[in-house]
Amino acid sequence: MSTPETTLEKLEKLECHFTWGITCSLSKLCWLRDHLEDIKTDEGYTWLGHLYNLLGFIHYRQKSNDSAVQYLRKAGEAFLQINNTVSEEGPWLLVNYGNLAWMNFHLNNMRESQDYLEMVEAVMRDHPPPSQEDPLHPEVYAEKAWTIMWFGQDKMATVIKCFQKAIAMEPDRKEWQTSHVLALNLVHDRCTPEKKSENLKRLKRAKEVDQEDTFLAGIYLQRLAESQTIDQDEIRALAEKILSKPCGANSGLGPLLEVYKKYLTQDEALDLVQEALNIYPDDRNLKAKLANLYKWKIFSQEGVPCTPSVIDRSISLFQEVIALYPESCVEAKLDLASIYAKSGRDGADEIYEELLDRRDLGPAELQMLHYKYAQHLNYHVRDQDWRDRSIDHHKKVVEIRKKSKYQSKSVEF
């Protein structure tokens, strides 16, 4: 005679954020939280419930339990709204119920936790999975894929497999098809030439099906620009379309700017973002993009010093961005340090000292920090032991067991 399962044993069998093995550094969590909050959700954003679920989990990991519960409840409301139902409990709520069961368990609300476990069981009973060969619903696979996609290249095989399973069961879900293609794009650089060509065709087909997705259109143009010439009118047409609605992190402006860098001028790229910022003056994501364009302008003109006004504008923008992203501004601080150093102004050493003292950085950020500090010592310090110190920091990059461009460059050094 089998013994009844404990609440914890039941929780561990759920498919939700608390059981998907999601791990990352605290600083990466801060960056991810800020990035998700920068996504514009005004026009029926189809991943809104998934976004709130993930934000709830992030706030739980950051020990902000009240905010976590609020986001998880908003996720449930969003799923009901998106699925155009008031009371029906469908499979789209399974992950949300699982998250709330875990959240209440951690808050020691055992009755509420048990209630959500019973809700999961009720949905599974009333809505069995469409495939007898697979125990999960396509909605669960899709949310799992969308969520894990945010946590690094090493997870992409799982992401692609989950999207494929979801699409196989429900092939008409346009947003799943689009996100599957975007997941394939994230591994594009590691693909064979034949696979890259196939992925580009997938992007084109997805863009034609989902013509309102400007982020997808921006990614397509960015990849197309790697292999062939693009009509500048097509670039400007997409820019106009992007500016016609709020320019969030999902607007496609980021990949489009990469195309601008290749086919148009620095000033045109700056004018585009400044125009967007004139329309949406409080958008911190746009301010970050404008700061990065000024950095590009400063560092792309080798042998041609920028005017003091460009340097001043760049420094002012980065200082503002750092204030707007106080917990996720490591890269912005490193960029500001490099501008201080290149322009011969004080401030770079203080930034490096502050970042080197931090203990919350993940492997990717530590590699970037040690590499850039090694380069700073090499090119801008040149004190009595600059070379030994620079080599020491390149060694620190290599010792971090993570493949990256910084590791490769430090090995070559």
LINVENFEN-V495612 format. One record per pair of residues at least 12 apart in sequence whose C-alpha atoms are under 6 Angstrom apart, sorted by the first residue. I is the first residue (numbers start at 1). J is the second residue. D is the distance in Angstrom with one decimal. If there is no record, write none. Layout:
# LINVENFEN-V495612
i->I j->J d->D
i->I j->J d->D
This chain:
# LINVENFEN-V495612
i->16 j->95 d->4.8
i->16 j->98 d->5.6
i->16 j->99 d->5.9
i->25 j->362 d->4.8
i->26 j->360 d->5.9
i->27 j->361 d->5.6
i->30 j->327 d->6.0
i->30 j->328 d->5.4
i->31 j->328 d->4.7
i->38 j->248 d->5.7
i->38 j->249 d->5.5
i->39 j->248 d->5.0
i->39 j->249 d->4.9
i->39 j->250 d->5.6
i->40 j->248 d->5.0
i->49 j->75 d->4.3
i->49 j->78 d->4.9
i->49 j->79 d->5.2
i->52 j->71 d->5.3
i->52 j->75 d->4.9
i->53 j->72 d->5.3
i->53 j->75 d->5.5
i->56 j->68 d->4.0
i->56 j->71 d->4.7
i->56 j->72 d->5.2
i->92 j->139 d->5.5
i->94 j->120 d->5.9
i->97 j->116 d->5.6
i->101 j->113 d->4.2
i->101 j->116 d->5.1
i->138 j->166 d->4.2
i->141 j->162 d->5.1
i->141 j->166 d->5.5
i->142 j->163 d->5.6
i->142 j->166 d->5.7
i->145 j->159 d->4.4
i->145 j->162 d->5.4
i->145 j->163 d->5.9
i->163 j->180 d->5.8
i->178 j->206 d->5.9
i->203 j->220 d->5.8
i->214 j->251 d->5.8
i->214 j->252 d->5.3
i->215 j->250 d->5.7
i->215 j->251 d->5.1
i->215 j->252 d->3.5
i->218 j->252 d->4.9
i->218 j->255 d->5.3
i->218 j->256 d->5.0
i->219 j->255 d->5.6
i->222 j->255 d->5.9
i->222 j->259 d->5.6
i->288 j->321 d->5.8
i->291 j->314 d->5.9
i->291 j->317 d->5.3
i->291 j->318 d->5.8
i->294 j->314 d->5.5
i->367 j->397 d->4.8
i->370 j->393 d->5.2
i->370 j->397 d->6.0
i->371 j->394 d->5.9
i->374 j->390 d->4.3
i->374 j->393 d->5.4
i->377 j->390 d->5.7
i->394 j->410 d->5.1
